[in-house]
Amino acid sequence: MQFHNAGWTIVEYVNWFNKHSELERWQFLKGLLDVYKQSVVARGGTEFVKQFPILNLLINNNVSGTKA
């Protein structure tokens, strides 16, 4: 399961999200997306999953304070 890549259970993710601000949540998601992007580039990939552009826009807009 995807959640175990970071060594956290679903419950641990939920607990973390419940204890942090909205901005911290968006920053966390941005970090996950950045790691995904780096992993694609590191393996020589040039294409991302089809959801990447909209997720990237949504997350970056919320981290910067601009609403999508």
Residue frames as qw, qx, qy, qz and C-alpha x, y, z in Angstrom:
[[0.000, 0.889, 0.459, 0.000, 0.00, 0.00, 0.00],
 [0.366, 0.708, -0.012, 0.604, 1.24, 3.48, -0.89],
 [0.419, -0.857, 0.062, -0.293, 1.08, 4.72, 2.71],
 [0.880, -0.410, 0.115, 0.209, 3.77, 2.33, 3.82],
 [0.665, 0.548, -0.058, 0.505, 6.40, 3.92, 1.54],
 [0.004, -0.728, 0.295, -0.618, 7.03, 6.53, 4.23],
 [0.351, 0.041, -0.833, 0.426, 6.67, 3.95, 6.98],
 [0.319, -0.009, 0.395, -0.862, 3.40, 5.42, 8.27],
 [0.130, 0.393, 0.910, 0.000, 0.07, 3.70, 8.65],
 [0.068, -0.614, -0.486, -0.618, -3.15, 5.35, 7.52],
 [0.492, -0.774, -0.386, 0.104, -3.91, 6.12, 11.17],
 [0.544, -0.406, -0.001, 0.735, -0.55, 7.88, 11.56],
 [0.193, 0.284, 0.389, 0.855, -1.26, 10.03, 8.48],
 [0.291, -0.726, -0.500, -0.371, -4.70, 10.94, 9.84],
 [0.574, -0.674, -0.271, 0.378, -3.25, 11.79, 13.26],
 [0.451, -0.141, 0.145, 0.869, -0.58, 13.99, 11.67],
 [0.023, 0.454, 0.460, 0.762, -3.17, 15.83, 9.54],
 [0.419, -0.751, -0.490, -0.144, -5.45, 16.35, 12.54],
 [0.585, -0.625, -0.159, 0.492, -2.64, 17.97, 14.55],
 [0.408, -0.150, 0.260, 0.862, -1.37, 20.41, 11.91],
 [0.250, 0.598, 0.124, -0.752, -2.61, 23.58, 10.26],
 [0.726, 0.614, 0.283, -0.127, -4.10, 23.74, 6.78],
 [0.309, 0.860, -0.396, -0.092, -0.92, 25.35, 5.43],
 [0.320, -0.504, 0.802, -0.012, 1.23, 22.60, 6.97],
 [0.745, 0.227, 0.616, -0.116, -1.02, 20.00, 5.34],
 [0.625, 0.775, 0.015, -0.091, -0.61, 21.63, 1.93],
 [0.046, 0.799, -0.598, -0.029, 3.16, 21.85, 2.47],
 [0.587, -0.225, 0.775, -0.064, 3.23, 18.16, 3.38],
 [0.758, 0.484, 0.431, -0.077, 1.34, 17.27, 0.19],
 [0.391, 0.878, -0.263, -0.089, 3.70, 19.48, -1.82],
 [0.262, -0.617, 0.742, 0.020, 6.62, 17.54, -0.36],
 [0.711, 0.093, 0.696, -0.049, 5.04, 14.26, -1.42],
 [0.659, 0.726, 0.183, -0.070, 4.46, 15.57, -4.94],
 [0.121, 0.869, -0.475, -0.074, 8.05, 16.86, -5.11],
 [0.480, -0.369, 0.795, 0.025, 9.37, 13.42, -4.10],
 [0.748, 0.405, 0.523, -0.057, 7.20, 11.81, -6.78],
 [0.475, 0.871, -0.094, -0.085, 8.52, 14.25, -9.40],
 [0.119, -0.746, 0.653, 0.051, 12.13, 13.61, -8.35],
 [0.648, -0.116, 0.752, -0.007, 11.60, 9.84, -8.55],
 [0.723, 0.620, 0.300, -0.051, 10.26, 10.11, -12.10],
 [0.295, 0.900, -0.320, -0.020, 13.22, 12.27, -13.17],
 [0.385, -0.606, 0.696, -0.005, 15.75, 10.03, -11.36],
 [0.695, 0.063, 0.713, 0.073, 14.64, 6.99, -13.32],
 [0.189, -0.139, 0.589, 0.773, 14.88, 8.93, -16.58],
 [0.210, 0.616, 0.759, 0.018, 11.15, 9.38, -16.98],
 [0.075, 0.043, 0.192, 0.978, 9.68, 12.29, -18.86],
 [0.440, -0.400, -0.471, -0.652, 5.98, 11.65, -18.25],
 [0.170, -0.101, 0.685, -0.701, 3.96, 11.92, -15.08],
 [0.124, 0.441, 0.883, -0.102, 0.61, 10.40, -14.16],
 [0.071, 0.564, 0.502, 0.652, -2.24, 12.24, -15.85],
 [0.384, -0.834, -0.397, -0.007, -3.37, 13.77, -12.52],
 [0.621, -0.219, -0.130, 0.742, 0.01, 15.41, -11.87],
 [0.182, 0.353, 0.159, 0.904, -0.62, 18.80, -13.55],
 [0.410, -0.669, -0.304, -0.540, -3.86, 19.50, -11.70],
 [0.756, -0.535, -0.292, 0.239, -2.50, 18.25, -8.37],
 [0.567, 0.002, -0.055, 0.822, 0.62, 20.35, -8.85],
 [0.030, -0.498, -0.204, -0.842, -1.46, 23.45, -9.61],
 [0.595, -0.657, -0.351, -0.302, -3.86, 22.87, -6.72],
 [0.768, -0.431, -0.241, 0.407, -1.14, 22.20, -4.16],
 [0.479, 0.085, -0.005, 0.874, 1.17, 25.01, -5.25],
 [0.146, -0.596, -0.254, -0.747, -1.68, 27.52, -5.32],
 [0.661, -0.675, -0.287, -0.160, -2.69, 26.59, -1.79],
 [0.737, -0.267, -0.168, 0.598, 0.88, 26.67, -0.48],
 [0.318, 0.188, 0.083, 0.926, 1.38, 30.13, -1.98],
 [0.094, 0.422, 0.487, -0.759, -2.00, 31.36, -0.75],
 [0.369, 0.230, -0.373, -0.820, -3.55, 31.62, -4.20],
 [0.634, 0.161, 0.675, -0.342, -6.73, 29.61, -4.48],
 [0.137, -0.035, 0.818, 0.557, -7.17, 27.50, -7.62]]
